[in-house]
């Protein structure tokens, strides 16, 4: 069942600030989003596993188990998009969130309208409702099925996050072309306004690891120094 066929998008919101959580949940619910609000990291993990939401909205600063640990644990057990919410504006903190498996991030104080747009965008991507992609892409031993949201390497399923799959699709669709980091961010997330170079570097690093691509001498996703990345496999 697609997002369009559901009554609403479901979100698990893990936030220990009671007032912020309540106000944000109220706004999202007024726009058709079903919100499960949890104030504790461990309870949040349990809620995500129980509810299986379309999107996880995860605060970074949580009591007991922080957002980094929650994100890492969730990523090994669910493939729902994770949007990290943080009061910290440092690039290093955002990189840590992405390295832990987050698909996107939003910094406090955030615009409720922007947050809603990001949630909807992540939900659409997770359901394969973004863009006109339909045909399976085959490149060497790699096969990408945009509609089924599935990637396989030599017949083995790859455990990619929503962002990683979309990034790989963008690269594979333009095999042989050098794409800048800005082009990749714009293609995958839809806006480069808040992008930073290392976010793409982190996701490419994850992709290489899952593809078994040697980071020192990559065969599939090559680095073009000072510019961006190139998907080197020939498409069929």
C-alpha positions in Angstrom: 0.0 0.0 0.0 1.4 3.4 -1.0 1.4 6.6 1.0 -1.2 8.0 -1.4 -3.5 5.1 -0.5 -3.2 5.6 3.2 -5.3 8.1 5.2 -2.1 9.7 6.5 1.6 9.4 7.0 2.6 7.9 10.4 5.5 9.3 12.4 7.3 8.1 15.5 8.6 11.3 17.2 11.2 10.7 19.9 11.6 14.0 21.8 12.1 14.6 25.6 11.1 18.3 25.4 7.4 17.9 26.4 6.3 21.3 25.2 8.1 21.2 21.9 7.0 17.6 21.3 3.3 18.4 22.0 3.2 21.5 19.9 5.0 19.9 17.0 2.8 16.8 17.1 -0.3 19.0 17.2 0.9 20.9 14.1 1.7 17.7 12.2 -1.6 16.1 13.2 -3.4 19.1 11.9 -1.9 18.3 8.5 -2.9 14.7 8.4 0.2 13.1 10.0 -0.4 10.4 12.7 2.2 11.0 15.5 3.3 8.6 18.2 5.2 10.8 20.7 7.7 9.2 23.0 10.1 11.0 25.4 12.7 8.3 26.0 15.2 6.6 23.7 14.5 3.0 24.7 10.8 3.5 24.7 11.2 5.1 21.3 12.9 2.0 19.9 10.1 -0.1 21.2 7.5 2.2 19.7 9.2 2.2 16.3 9.4 -1.6 16.3 5.8 -1.9 17.4 4.2 0.8 15.2 6.4 0.5 12.1 6.0 4.2 11.2 6.6 5.7 7.8 9.2 8.1 9.2 11.1 8.4 12.5 11.7 11.9 13.9 14.5 11.6 16.4 15.9 14.2 18.8 19.6 14.1 19.3 19.7 15.1 23.0 17.8 12.4 24.9 18.2 11.3 28.5 19.8 7.9 29.1 20.3 6.7 25.5 21.1 9.6 23.2 19.9 10.0 19.7 23.0 8.7 18.1 22.7 5.3 19.9 18.9 5.2 19.2 19.6 5.8 15.5 22.3 3.2 15.2 20.1 0.6 16.9 17.1 1.4 14.8 19.0 1.3 11.5 20.0 -2.3 12.1 16.3 -3.3 12.6 14.1 -1.0 10.4 14.5 0.7 7.1 12.1 3.6 7.8 13.7 7.0 7.0 15.2 8.7 10.1 15.2 12.5 10.4 17.6 13.7 13.1 16.5 16.7 15.1 19.3 18.6 16.8 19.9 21.9 18.6 23.5 21.7 17.6 24.6 23.5 14.4 28.1 22.1 14.1 28.8 20.1 10.9 30.5 17.4 13.0 27.3 16.7 14.8 25.3 16.4 11.6 28.0 14.1 10.1 27.8 11.9 13.3 24.0 11.6 12.8 24.4 10.6 9.1 27.2 8.1 10.0 24.8 6.6 12.5 22.3 6.0 9.7 20.1 9.1 9.6 18.6 10.0 6.2 18.2 13.7 6.9 18.6 16.3 9.6 16.9 19.5 10.8 18.3 21.9 13.3 16.4 23.6 16.2 14.7 26.0 16.1 13.1 24.6 13.0 10.1 25.7 10.9 7.2 23.4 11.4 6.3 23.9 7.8 9.7 22.8 6.6 9.7 19.8 9.0 6.3 18.7 7.5 7.8 19.0 4.0 10.8 17.0 4.9 8.6 14.3 6.5 6.4 14.1 3.4 9.4 14.0 1.1 11.1 11.1 3.1 7.8 9.2 3.2 7.4 9.5 -0.6 10.9 8.4 -1.2 10.5 5.4 1.1 7.4 4.4 -0.9 9.1 5.0 -4.3 6.8 7.8 -5.2 9.4 10.3 -6.2 10.4 10.9 -9.8 9.5 9.0 -12.9 11.8 6.0 -12.4 10.3 2.8 -13.4 12.8 0.7 -15.3 15.2 -1.6 -13.6 18.8 -0.5 -13.9 21.5 -3.1 -14.4 25.2 -2.3 -14.1 27.5 -5.2 -13.9 26.5 -7.4 -11.0 24.4 -4.5 -9.6 20.6 -4.4 -10.1 18.4 -1.5 -9.0 14.6 -1.7 -9.0 13.2 1.8 -8.3 9.6 0.6 -8.0 10.3 -2.2 -5.6 12.8 0.0 -3.8 15.3 -2.8 -4.0 19.0 -3.1 -4.8 20.9 -6.3 -5.3 24.5 -7.1 -5.9 25.2 -10.5 -7.5 21.7 -11.5 -6.5 22.1 -10.6 -2.8 19.8 -7.8 -1.4 21.7 -4.7 -0.2 20.5 -3.2 3.1 20.4 0.4 1.9 18.7 3.3 3.7 16.2 5.4 1.8 18.8 8.1 1.1 21.5 5.6 0.1 19.2 4.0 -2.4 18.1 7.3 -3.9 21.8 8.4 -4.1 22.8 5.2 -5.8 19.9 5.5 -8.3 21.0 9.1 -9.2 24.6 8.0 -9.7 23.6 4.8 -11.7 21.2 6.7 -13.9 24.0 9.0 -14.9 26.7 6.3 -15.2 29.9 7.7 -16.7 29.1 11.3 -15.8 30.9 13.3 -13.0 28.3 14.7 -10.6 29.2 17.4 -8.1 28.2 17.1 -4.5 25.7 20.0 -5.0 24.1 18.2 -7.9 23.8 15.0 -5.9 22.3 16.8 -2.9 19.9 18.7 -5.2 18.8 15.5 -6.9 18.3 13.3 -3.8 16.9 15.8 -1.3 15.5 18.3 -3.6 17.3 21.4 -2.2 21.0 22.2 -1.7 20.2 25.2 0.5 21.3 23.5 3.7 23.6 21.0 2.2 27.2 20.5 3.3 29.8 18.6 1.3 30.6 16.0 3.9 27.0 14.8 4.1 27.4 13.3 0.6 30.8 12.0 1.5 29.4 10.1 4.4 26.6 8.5 2.3 29.1 7.5 -0.4 31.3 6.0 2.2 28.3 3.9 3.4 27.4 2.9 -0.1 31.0 1.8 -0.9 31.1 -0.4 2.2 27.8 -2.0 1.4 28.8 -2.5 -2.3 32.1 -4.0 -1.2 33.9 -1.2 -3.0 37.5 -0.7 -1.8 37.6 3.0 -0.5 41.2 3.3 -1.4 40.7 2.1 -5.0 37.0 2.1 -5.7 35.7 0.4 -8.9 32.0 1.3 -8.7 31.8 4.9 -7.2 34.9 6.8 -8.1 36.0 10.1 -6.5 36.8 12.9 -8.9 39.0 15.1 -6.7 37.7 18.6 -6.1 34.5 17.9 -8.1 32.4 15.0 -6.9 31.7 11.4 -7.8 31.4 9.1 -10.9 29.5 5.8 -11.2 31.9 3.7 -13.2 29.9 0.5 -13.9 28.5 0.4 -17.5 24.7 0.2 -17.5 22.9 -2.4 -19.6 
